[in-house]
């Protein structure tokens, strides 16, 4: 009897090991999708001045049709961000600098891994600074001009002056209603920053709608 059992067991084992390949073949083909999204961001830091901030972002999210490794999907995003620091900067001469802010462009590649019906994402991206501004008693200037007028502001503004950066992103990018909507929450950790600031990571949330 034992030799006779080998054939059914072997057949079952072969079927079980073949099912993933069959499922992969009959799965819906990956297609290109494009969505627009808007959301909020907050820079995380251990510095008391730096952590008092709020920001907004707008961007596009492309779902790509290709596969790199074993991920369930690939997203490429391009976002414009604006961040404003809510505390006033009080200088030793009692002068105040109000509403320091900066903007930047971010782009990243995110790989999606589906587990427990949740689309977990992991990816890398880069950041390019666009501009910075501060309101002073003499008017509105960029950070360099502000420091020339108020040298005592140099140290604090250097903590928040937006830089070129490479970052790691981990979070969730979840689609709903047959991919009509997408929403996400993520943490972006700066791995490389030039110049170095006190902005350690960014927390962001967004919601978007598919255009195509």
VMD Tcl script that draws the C-alpha trace (Angstrom):
set ca {
  {0.00 0.00 0.00}
  {2.76 2.41 0.82}
  {4.19 2.52 -2.71}
  {0.67 3.09 -4.00}
  {0.26 6.09 -1.71}
  {3.29 7.79 -3.14}
  {1.54 8.74 -6.36}
  {-1.46 10.57 -4.77}
  {0.82 12.35 -2.30}
  {3.18 13.34 -5.08}
  {0.25 14.57 -7.16}
  {-1.13 16.67 -4.28}
  {2.31 18.11 -3.55}
  {2.80 19.00 -7.22}
  {-0.63 20.64 -7.34}
  {0.05 22.74 -4.24}
  {3.40 23.91 -5.52}
  {1.89 24.75 -8.92}
  {-1.06 26.79 -7.63}
  {0.95 29.99 -7.01}
  {2.26 29.90 -10.56}
  {-1.26 29.31 -11.89}
  {-2.61 32.18 -9.81}
  {0.16 34.42 -11.08}
  {-0.74 33.58 -14.66}
  {-4.46 34.21 -14.25}
  {-4.05 37.33 -12.07}
  {-5.20 40.58 -13.59}
  {-2.43 42.17 -15.63}
  {-0.67 45.15 -14.11}
  {-1.79 48.40 -15.68}
  {-0.66 52.00 -15.55}
  {-2.79 54.25 -13.34}
  {-2.46 57.95 -12.53}
  {-3.91 59.72 -9.50}
  {-3.73 63.21 -7.99}
  {-3.47 63.60 -4.23}
  {-3.35 66.27 -1.55}
  {-2.50 66.02 2.11}
  {-0.64 67.26 5.16}
  {2.86 66.80 6.50}
  {4.70 67.43 9.73}
  {8.45 67.44 10.30}
  {9.63 65.45 13.31}
  {12.58 66.60 15.39}
  {13.92 66.62 18.91}
  {14.53 70.37 18.71}
  {11.85 72.46 20.45}
  {11.74 75.11 17.72}
  {11.90 72.76 14.75}
  {9.10 70.44 15.88}
  {6.54 73.28 15.94}
  {5.49 73.14 12.30}
  {2.69 72.28 9.92}
  {2.67 71.68 6.17}
  {0.69 70.75 3.11}
  {1.47 68.85 -0.07}
  {0.08 68.17 -3.51}
  {1.26 65.57 -5.98}
  {0.71 62.86 -8.54}
  {0.92 59.12 -7.94}
  {1.57 56.71 -10.79}
  {0.95 52.98 -10.46}
  {3.47 51.33 -12.75}
  {2.80 48.21 -14.87}
  {6.21 46.61 -14.24}
  {7.47 44.25 -11.54}
  {10.94 44.45 -10.01}
  {11.12 41.65 -7.41}
  {8.28 40.04 -5.45}
  {6.24 43.15 -4.69}
  {2.52 43.37 -5.43}
  {2.71 46.82 -7.05}
  {5.05 49.74 -7.71}
  {4.23 53.40 -7.23}
  {6.17 56.44 -8.40}
  {5.22 59.74 -6.77}
  {6.08 63.38 -7.37}
  {5.05 65.87 -4.68}
  {5.34 69.57 -3.92}
  {5.49 70.34 -0.19}
  {5.18 73.52 1.85}
  {6.14 73.72 5.55}
  {5.71 76.63 7.95}
  {7.14 76.90 11.46}
  {4.59 78.21 13.92}
  {6.86 79.67 16.63}
  {8.32 83.16 16.30}
  {12.10 83.43 16.44}
  {13.02 85.98 19.15}
  {16.55 87.37 18.79}
  {18.81 88.69 21.60}
  {18.12 92.29 20.50}
  {14.36 91.59 20.98}
  {13.71 91.61 17.23}
  {11.36 88.90 15.99}
  {11.34 86.80 12.86}
  {7.88 85.55 11.95}
  {6.59 82.60 9.94}
  {9.80 81.02 8.63}
  {8.83 78.58 5.89}
  {10.26 76.53 3.06}
  {9.10 74.41 0.15}
  {10.57 71.38 -1.56}
  {9.90 68.83 -4.27}
  {10.03 65.13 -3.46}
  {10.03 62.07 -5.73}
  {10.15 58.43 -4.72}
  {9.65 54.84 -5.81}
  {7.48 52.75 -3.47}
  {7.09 49.01 -3.55}
  {3.75 47.68 -2.28}
  {3.48 44.43 -0.32}
  {-0.07 43.24 0.42}
  {-0.52 41.57 3.80}
  {-3.73 41.16 5.85}
  {-5.58 43.12 3.11}
  {-3.35 46.14 3.79}
  {-1.00 47.61 1.17}
  {2.25 48.20 3.06}
  {4.82 50.30 1.22}
  {8.57 50.68 1.39}
  {10.67 52.88 -0.86}
  {13.42 55.40 -1.44}
  {13.26 58.95 -2.70}
  {15.08 62.23 -3.05}
  {14.27 65.81 -2.15}
  {15.16 69.09 -3.86}
  {14.68 72.43 -2.04}
  {12.76 75.16 -3.88}
  {12.65 78.28 -1.69}
  {12.60 79.57 1.89}
  {11.10 82.74 3.34}
  {10.87 84.61 6.65}
  {9.00 87.75 7.67}
  {11.19 90.28 9.49}
  {10.61 93.85 10.77}
  {12.28 95.03 7.54}
  {10.20 92.88 5.20}
  {10.11 89.35 3.78}
  {13.44 87.78 2.80}
  {14.92 84.40 2.06}
  {16.99 82.78 4.81}
  {20.35 83.97 3.43}
  {19.26 87.60 3.31}
  {17.62 87.27 6.73}
  {20.88 86.05 8.23}
  {22.76 88.95 6.62}
  {20.34 91.37 8.28}
  {20.08 89.45 11.56}
  {23.24 87.39 12.19}
  {21.83 86.07 15.49}
  {19.24 84.12 13.50}
  {21.85 82.02 11.69}
  {21.95 79.08 14.11}
  {18.19 78.61 14.34}
  {17.50 79.06 10.62}
  {20.23 76.54 9.84}
  {18.19 73.94 11.73}
  {15.22 74.32 9.38}
  {16.83 75.43 6.12}
  {15.56 72.84 3.67}
  {18.28 70.73 2.10}
  {18.94 68.22 -0.62}
  {18.18 64.81 0.81}
  {17.80 61.10 0.17}
  {15.15 59.44 2.31}
  {13.62 56.08 3.19}
  {9.81 55.92 3.24}
  {7.74 53.32 5.10}
  {3.97 53.36 5.40}
  {0.65 52.39 3.85}
  {-0.69 53.28 0.39}
  {-4.17 51.82 0.22}
  {-6.60 51.84 -2.72}
  {-10.37 51.77 -2.33}
  {-13.51 51.37 -4.48}
  {-11.92 49.45 -7.35}
  {-8.84 51.72 -7.31}
  {-10.93 54.89 -7.65}
  {-9.45 56.38 -4.46}
  {-6.08 56.08 -2.79}
  {-5.04 57.14 0.70}
  {-1.72 56.90 2.47}
  {0.17 57.46 5.68}
  {3.94 57.34 5.85}
  {7.15 58.19 7.65}
  {10.11 59.50 5.66}
  {13.52 59.23 7.32}
  {16.34 61.38 5.99}
  {19.35 59.17 5.26}
  {21.53 61.84 3.63}
  {21.13 65.61 3.99}
  {23.19 68.39 2.39}
  {23.49 70.62 4.34}
  {22.65 68.89 7.62}
  {19.61 70.18 9.53}
  {17.61 69.20 12.61}
  {14.77 67.78 10.51}
  {15.02 64.07 11.22}
  {11.88 62.68 9.59}
  {8.57 63.69 8.04}
  {5.13 62.29 8.80}
  {2.63 62.69 5.99}
  {-0.98 61.79 5.20}
  {-2.74 62.14 1.86}
  {-5.87 61.17 -0.02}
  {-6.23 61.11 -3.79}
  {-8.43 60.17 -6.72}
  {-7.59 58.30 -9.91}
  {-7.53 60.28 -13.13}
  {-6.62 57.45 -15.46}
}
mol new
graphics top color blue
foreach p $ca { graphics top sphere $p radius 0.5 }
foreach p [lrange $ca 0 end-1] q [lrange $ca 1 end] { graphics top cylinder $p $q radius 0.2 }
display resetview
